[in-house]
Amino acid sequence: MSTPYIIFAAMKFLIVGLGNIGAEYDATRHNIGFDVADTFVIRHGGNFKLDRHAFVSEVKWKGKTFVVIKPTTYMNLSGKAVKYWLEKEKIPVENMLVILDDLALPLGTLRMRASGSAAGHNGLKNIELLLQSATYPRLRFGIGNDYPKGKQADFVLSRWKPSELPIVKENILNSVDMIESFATQGMANTMNQFNK
């Protein structure tokens, strides 16, 4: 009796864009996960609605179902939304992809990994805590680290410089391509093709 569930599970994905809700956070570096989620949903003709712990959209593409969430819990409690929607939709953790900003990567760099450490990112720390695991796919979006000592928080919550926007927009589109590839080509092929 378990076979239909296994087949179904393979066709369903949870895409998690990390960020903070509120106009003051719109288009900031820390909210790039939201921006990627928005672009993915727009490309596939969906829209978000407010639901439990998150704005949620469900879109279908190439026989796959994507449940896309933007947590409303604020970054530091992202795990609450992730755990709820993984369990509600019965999606295996390897079919989840978390999209986040990364200070350690230069602007223009995208890196997909099957697992890894939180590396100081509060959103990942909380997901790791509530899932009791660091083994879940994530897509790190490089935001650079051009800030004075002690100003990290100000930097991640700052908006992009006009000179950075063309790179950011291109990488948002590349991130959407990576989500599609992750769902259709798998993790290894996507990493080989896109990780620079």
Phi and psi restraints in degrees (value plus and minus 20) as a CYANA .aco file:
   2 SER   PHI    -101.8   -61.8
   2 SER   PSI     -36.6     3.4
   3 THR   PHI     -78.8   -38.8
   3 THR   PSI     -66.7   -26.7
   4 PRO   PHI     -78.2   -38.2
   4 PRO   PSI     -57.2   -17.2
   5 TYR   PHI     -84.7   -44.7
   5 TYR   PSI     -62.3   -22.3
   6 ILE   PHI     -82.1   -42.1
   6 ILE   PSI     -64.0   -24.0
   7 ILE   PHI     -84.1   -44.1
   7 ILE   PSI     -64.3   -24.3
   8 PHE   PHI     -83.5   -43.5
   8 PHE   PSI     -64.1   -24.1
   9 ALA   PHI     -79.3   -39.3
   9 ALA   PSI     -56.7   -16.7
  10 ALA   PHI     -87.4   -47.4
  10 ALA   PSI     -38.3     1.7
  11 MET   PHI    -115.8   -75.8
  11 MET   PSI     -21.5    18.5
  12 LYS   PHI    -141.4  -101.4
  12 LYS   PSI     116.0   156.0
  13 PHE   PHI    -152.1  -112.1
  13 PHE   PSI     124.9   164.9
  14 LEU   PHI    -127.8   -87.8
  14 LEU   PSI      98.2   138.2
  15 ILE   PHI    -127.0   -87.0
  15 ILE   PSI     100.8   140.8
  16 VAL   PHI    -134.4   -94.4
  16 VAL   PSI      93.0   133.0
  17 GLY   PHI    -115.9   -75.9
  17 GLY   PSI     103.3   143.3
  18 LEU   PHI    -110.4   -70.4
  18 LEU   PSI     125.3   165.3
  19 GLY   PHI     155.0   195.0
  19 GLY   PSI    -192.6  -152.6
  20 ASN   PHI    -139.2   -99.2
  20 ASN   PSI     119.7   159.7
  21 ILE   PHI    -100.7   -60.7
  21 ILE   PSI     133.6   173.6
  22 GLY   PHI      97.4   137.4
  22 GLY   PSI     121.0   161.0
  23 ALA   PHI     -79.3   -39.3
  23 ALA   PSI     -50.3   -10.3
  24 GLU   PHI     -87.7   -47.7
  24 GLU   PSI     -36.7     3.3
  25 TYR   PHI    -120.4   -80.4
  25 TYR   PSI     -28.5    11.5
  26 ASP   PHI     -77.7   -37.7
  26 ASP   PSI     116.1   156.1
  27 ALA   PHI      42.4    82.4
  27 ALA   PSI       2.3    42.3
  28 THR   PHI    -110.0   -70.0
  28 THR   PSI     145.1   185.1
  29 ARG   PHI     -79.3   -39.3
  29 ARG   PSI     -60.5   -20.5
  30 HIS   PHI     -87.9   -47.9
  30 HIS   PSI     -36.8     3.2
  31 ASN   PHI    -121.0   -81.0
  31 ASN   PSI      -4.3    35.7
  32 ILE   PHI     -81.8   -41.8
  32 ILE   PSI     -49.2    -9.2
  33 GLY   PHI     -81.2   -41.2
  33 GLY   PSI     -60.9   -20.9
  34 PHE   PHI     -82.0   -42.0
  34 PHE   PSI     -63.0   -23.0
  35 ASP   PHI     -84.0   -44.0
  35 ASP   PSI     -59.7   -19.7
  36 VAL   PHI     -86.9   -46.9
  36 VAL   PSI     -64.0   -24.0
  37 ALA   PHI     -79.7   -39.7
  37 ALA   PSI     -64.5   -24.5
  38 ASP   PHI     -78.7   -38.7
  38 ASP   PSI     -66.4   -26.4
  39 THR   PHI     -86.0   -46.0
  39 THR   PSI     -59.7   -19.7
  40 PHE   PHI     -81.1   -41.1
  40 PHE   PSI     -67.0   -27.0
  41 VAL   PHI     -86.2   -46.2
  41 VAL   PSI     -62.0   -22.0
  42 ILE   PHI     -81.4   -41.4
  42 ILE   PSI     -64.5   -24.5
  43 ARG   PHI     -76.9   -36.9
  43 ARG   PSI     -54.8   -14.8
  44 HIS   PHI    -122.1   -82.1
  44 HIS   PSI      -2.9    37.1
  45 GLY   PHI      53.1    93.1
  45 GLY   PSI       1.5    41.5
  46 GLY   PHI    -120.2   -80.2
  46 GLY   PSI    -198.8  -158.8
  47 ASN   PHI    -171.3  -131.3
  47 ASN   PSI     138.7   178.7
  48 PHE   PHI    -112.9   -72.9
  48 PHE   PSI     127.6   167.6
  49 LYS   PHI    -152.7  -112.7
  49 LYS   PSI     132.0   172.0
  50 LEU   PHI     -95.7   -55.7
  50 LEU   PSI     108.5   148.5
  51 ASP   PHI    -159.0  -119.0
  51 ASP   PSI    -182.6  -142.6
  52 ARG   PHI     -85.3   -45.3
  52 ARG   PSI      98.2   138.2
  53 HIS   PHI      43.8    83.8
  53 HIS   PSI     -14.8    25.2
  54 ALA   PHI    -186.4  -146.4
  54 ALA   PSI     138.1   178.1
  55 PHE   PHI    -103.0   -63.0
  55 PHE   PSI     113.3   153.3
  56 VAL   PHI    -150.1  -110.1
  56 VAL   PSI     120.5   160.5
  57 SER   PHI    -156.9  -116.9
  57 SER   PSI     123.0   163.0
  58 GLU   PHI    -139.1   -99.1
  58 GLU   PSI     102.8   142.8
  59 VAL   PHI    -148.6  -108.6
  59 VAL   PSI     134.1   174.1
  60 LYS   PHI    -138.6   -98.6
  60 LYS   PSI     122.7   162.7
  61 TRP   PHI    -179.4  -139.4
  61 TRP   PSI     108.0   148.0
  62 LYS   PHI      30.6    70.6
  62 LYS   PSI      23.6    63.6
  63 GLY   PHI      57.8    97.8
  63 GLY   PSI     -17.8    22.2
  64 LYS   PHI    -125.7   -85.7
  64 LYS   PSI     129.4   169.4
  65 THR   PHI    -130.0   -90.0
  65 THR   PSI     110.3   150.3
  66 PHE   PHI    -135.1   -95.1
  66 PHE   PSI      98.7   138.7
  67 VAL   PHI    -116.4   -76.4
  67 VAL   PSI      94.2   134.2
  68 VAL   PHI    -128.8   -88.8
  68 VAL   PSI     106.8   146.8
  69 ILE   PHI    -145.1  -105.1
  69 ILE   PSI     126.2   166.2
  70 LYS   PHI    -142.7  -102.7
  70 LYS   PSI      82.8   122.8
  71 PRO   PHI     -78.1   -38.1
  71 PRO   PSI     121.6   161.6
  72 THR   PHI    -120.7   -80.7
  72 THR   PSI      -7.5    32.5
  73 THR   PHI    -108.3   -68.3
  73 THR   PSI     -20.8    19.2
  74 TYR   PHI      50.3    90.3
  74 TYR   PSI     135.1   175.1
  75 MET   PHI     -70.0   -30.0
  75 MET   PSI     -65.7   -25.7
  76 ASN   PHI     -89.5   -49.5
  76 ASN   PSI     -31.2     8.8
  77 LEU   PHI    -141.6  -101.6
  77 LEU   PSI       6.8    46.8
  78 SER   PHI     -76.4   -36.4
  78 SER   PSI     -51.7   -11.7
  79 GLY   PHI     -80.3   -40.3
  79 GLY   PSI     -49.0    -9.0
  80 LYS   PHI     -81.0   -41.0
  80 LYS   PSI     -66.6   -26.6
  81 ALA   PHI     -89.3   -49.3
  81 ALA   PSI     -62.7   -22.7
  82 VAL   PHI     -79.9   -39.9
  82 VAL   PSI     -69.8   -29.8
  83 LYS   PHI     -81.8   -41.8
  83 LYS   PSI     -64.2   -24.2
  84 TYR   PHI     -80.3   -40.3
  84 TYR   PSI     -68.4   -28.4
  85 TRP   PHI     -95.6   -55.6
  85 TRP   PSI     -51.9   -11.9
  86 LEU   PHI     -79.5   -39.5
  86 LEU   PSI     -67.0   -27.0
  87 GLU   PHI     -91.7   -51.7
  87 GLU   PSI     -63.2   -23.2
  88 LYS   PHI     -81.4   -41.4
  88 LYS   PSI     -64.2   -24.2
  89 GLU   PHI    -108.3   -68.3
  89 GLU   PSI     -23.3    16.7
  90 LYS   PHI      35.0    75.0
  90 LYS   PSI      26.9    66.9
  91 ILE   PHI    -119.3   -79.3
  91 ILE   PSI     108.1   148.1
  92 PRO   PHI     -85.8   -45.8
  92 PRO   PSI     126.1   166.1
  93 VAL   PHI     -80.8   -40.8
  93 VAL   PSI     -48.5    -8.5
  94 GLU   PHI     -91.6   -51.6
  94 GLU   PSI     -31.6     8.4
  95 ASN   PHI    -118.1   -78.1
  95 ASN   PSI      -7.1    32.9
  96 MET   PHI    -123.1   -83.1
  96 MET   PSI     122.7   162.7
  97 LEU   PHI    -151.1  -111.1
  97 LEU   PSI     102.0   142.0
  98 VAL   PHI    -120.7   -80.7
  98 VAL   PSI     108.2   148.2
  99 ILE   PHI    -129.9   -89.9
  99 ILE   PSI     107.3   147.3
 100 LEU   PHI    -166.2  -126.2
 100 LEU   PSI     142.6   182.6
 101 ASP   PHI     -99.8   -59.8
 101 ASP   PSI     129.5   169.5
 102 ASP   PHI    -158.5  -118.5
 102 ASP   PSI      95.2   135.2
 103 LEU   PHI     -87.3   -47.3
 103 LEU   PSI     -49.2    -9.2
 104 ALA   PHI     -96.4   -56.4
 104 ALA   PSI     -33.1     6.9
 105 LEU   PHI    -124.1   -84.1
 105 LEU   PSI     117.6   157.6
 106 PRO   PHI     -83.1   -43.1
 106 PRO   PSI     131.2   171.2
 107 LEU   PHI     -76.6   -36.6
 107 LEU   PSI     113.8   153.8
 108 GLY   PHI      81.8   121.8
 108 GLY   PSI     -26.4    13.6
 109 THR   PHI    -123.7   -83.7
 109 THR   PSI     114.3   154.3
 110 LEU   PHI    -142.2  -102.2
 110 LEU   PSI     118.3   158.3
 111 ARG   PHI    -161.8  -121.8
 111 ARG   PSI     101.2   141.2
 112 MET   PHI    -121.0   -81.0
 112 MET   PSI     119.5   159.5
 113 ARG   PHI    -160.2  -120.2
 113 ARG   PSI     130.7   170.7
 114 ALA   PHI    -100.1   -60.1
 114 ALA   PSI     -40.2    -0.2
 115 SER   PHI    -185.4  -145.4
 115 SER   PSI    -195.7  -155.7
 116 GLY   PHI     131.7   171.7
 116 GLY   PSI    -197.8  -157.8
 117 SER   PHI    -108.4   -68.4
 117 SER   PSI     145.1   185.1
 118 ALA   PHI     -91.7   -51.7
 118 ALA   PSI     -43.3    -3.3
 119 ALA   PHI      30.8    70.8
 119 ALA   PSI      20.5    60.5
 120 GLY   PHI      61.6   101.6
 120 GLY   PSI     -20.8    19.2
 121 HIS   PHI    -102.7   -62.7
 121 HIS   PSI      98.9   138.9
 122 ASN   PHI     -83.9   -43.9
 122 ASN   PSI     -53.7   -13.7
 123 GLY   PHI     -83.0   -43.0
 123 GLY   PSI     -66.9   -26.9
 124 LEU   PHI     -86.9   -46.9
 124 LEU   PSI     -58.3   -18.3
 125 LYS   PHI     -76.6   -36.6
 125 LYS   PSI     -63.4   -23.4
 126 ASN   PHI     -92.4   -52.4
 126 ASN   PSI     -56.8   -16.8
 127 ILE   PHI     -82.4   -42.4
 127 ILE   PSI     -65.8   -25.8
 128 GLU   PHI     -79.6   -39.6
 128 GLU   PSI     -62.7   -22.7
 129 LEU   PHI     -81.8   -41.8
 129 LEU   PSI     -66.5   -26.5
 130 LEU   PHI    -100.5   -60.5
 130 LEU   PSI     -49.4    -9.4
 131 LEU   PHI    -106.2   -66.2
 131 LEU   PSI     -32.0     8.0
 132 GLN   PHI      36.8    76.8
 132 GLN   PSI      18.1    58.1
 133 SER   PHI    -184.0  -144.0
 133 SER   PSI     127.0   167.0
 134 ALA   PHI    -127.0   -87.0
 134 ALA   PSI     -12.9    27.1
 135 THR   PHI    -114.7   -74.7
 135 THR   PSI      61.9   101.9
 136 TYR   PHI    -172.6  -132.6
 136 TYR   PSI     126.3   166.3
 137 PRO   PHI     -86.8   -46.8
 137 PRO   PSI     123.2   163.2
 138 ARG   PHI    -164.5  -124.5
 138 ARG   PSI     130.1   170.1
 139 LEU   PHI    -138.0   -98.0
 139 LEU   PSI      92.3   132.3
 140 ARG   PHI    -113.9   -73.9
 140 ARG   PSI     109.0   149.0
 141 PHE   PHI    -128.8   -88.8
 141 PHE   PSI      91.7   131.7
 142 GLY   PHI     -84.4   -44.4
 142 GLY   PSI     107.8   147.8
 143 ILE   PHI    -133.8   -93.8
 143 ILE   PSI     -18.6    21.4
 144 GLY   PHI      59.2    99.2
 144 GLY   PSI     156.7   196.7
 145 ASN   PHI    -166.1  -126.1
 145 ASN   PSI      25.0    65.0
 146 ASP   PHI    -108.4   -68.4
 146 ASP   PSI      54.3    94.3
 147 TYR   PHI    -164.1  -124.1
 147 TYR   PSI     132.5   172.5
 148 PRO   PHI     -88.5   -48.5
 148 PRO   PSI     137.1   177.1
 149 LYS   PHI     -73.6   -33.6
 149 LYS   PSI     113.5   153.5
 150 GLY   PHI      63.8   103.8
 150 GLY   PSI     -18.6    21.4
 151 LYS   PHI    -132.4   -92.4
 151 LYS   PSI       3.4    43.4
 152 GLN   PHI     -79.6   -39.6
 152 GLN   PSI     -65.7   -25.7
 153 ALA   PHI     -82.1   -42.1
 153 ALA   PSI     -62.1   -22.1
 154 ASP   PHI     -82.5   -42.5
 154 ASP   PSI     -59.4   -19.4
 155 PHE   PHI     -85.8   -45.8
 155 PHE   PSI     -68.3   -28.3
 156 VAL   PHI     -87.0   -47.0
 156 VAL   PSI     -45.9    -5.9
 157 LEU   PHI    -113.6   -73.6
 157 LEU   PSI     -13.0    27.0
 158 SER   PHI    -107.7   -67.7
 158 SER   PSI     142.2   182.2
 159 ARG   PHI    -108.9   -68.9
 159 ARG   PSI     140.7   180.7
 160 TRP   PHI     -85.8   -45.8
 160 TRP   PSI     126.1   166.1
 161 LYS   PHI     -92.4   -52.4
 161 LYS   PSI     128.6   168.6
 162 PRO   PHI     -72.6   -32.6
 162 PRO   PSI     -55.9   -15.9
 163 SER   PHI     -88.3   -48.3
 163 SER   PSI     -41.5    -1.5
 164 GLU   PHI    -107.6   -67.6
 164 GLU   PSI     -41.0    -1.0
 165 LEU   PHI     -78.4   -38.4
 165 LEU   PSI     -61.0   -21.0
 166 PRO   PHI     -79.4   -39.4
 166 PRO   PSI     -59.7   -19.7
 167 ILE   PHI     -87.3   -47.3
 167 ILE   PSI     -62.1   -22.1
 168 VAL   PHI     -82.0   -42.0
 168 VAL   PSI     -67.4   -27.4
 169 LYS   PHI     -82.3   -42.3
 169 LYS   PSI     -61.1   -21.1
 170 GLU   PHI     -83.7   -43.7
 170 GLU   PSI     -61.0   -21.0
 171 ASN   PHI     -94.3   -54.3
 171 ASN   PSI     -46.2    -6.2
 172 ILE   PHI     -83.6   -43.6
 172 ILE   PSI     -65.2   -25.2
 173 LEU   PHI     -84.2   -44.2
 173 LEU   PSI     -60.5   -20.5
 174 ASN   PHI     -82.9   -42.9
 174 ASN   PSI     -56.8   -16.8
 175 SER   PHI     -83.7   -43.7
 175 SER   PSI     -60.0   -20.0
 176 VAL   PHI     -83.9   -43.9
 176 VAL   PSI     -61.6   -21.6
 177 ASP   PHI     -79.4   -39.4
 177 ASP   PSI     -58.7   -18.7
 178 MET   PHI     -87.8   -47.8
 178 MET   PSI     -57.3   -17.3
 179 ILE   PHI     -81.6   -41.6
 179 ILE   PSI     -66.4   -26.4
 180 GLU   PHI     -81.8   -41.8
 180 GLU   PSI     -62.3   -22.3
 181 SER   PHI     -85.7   -45.7
 181 SER   PSI     -61.4   -21.4
 182 PHE   PHI     -75.6   -35.6
 182 PHE   PSI     -62.1   -22.1
 183 ALA   PHI     -97.2   -57.2
 183 ALA   PSI     -48.0    -8.0
 184 THR   PHI    -128.0   -88.0
 184 THR   PSI     -53.0   -13.0
 185 GLN   PHI    -124.8   -84.8
 185 GLN   PSI     -37.2     2.8
 186 GLY   PHI      74.0   114.0
 186 GLY   PSI     146.7   186.7
 187 MET   PHI     -82.2   -42.2
 187 MET   PSI     -70.7   -30.7
 188 ALA   PHI     -81.6   -41.6
 188 ALA   PSI     -66.1   -26.1
 189 ASN   PHI     -84.4   -44.4
 189 ASN   PSI     -58.9   -18.9
 190 THR   PHI     -86.1   -46.1
 190 THR   PSI     -63.0   -23.0
 191 MET   PHI     -81.3   -41.3
 191 MET   PSI     -64.6   -24.6
 192 ASN   PHI     -81.6   -41.6
 192 ASN   PSI     -58.4   -18.4
 193 GLN   PHI     -99.2   -59.2
 193 GLN   PSI     -60.1   -20.1
 194 PHE   PHI    -127.6   -87.6
 194 PHE   PSI     -51.8   -11.8
 195 ASN   PHI     -85.4   -45.4
 195 ASN   PSI     107.3   147.3
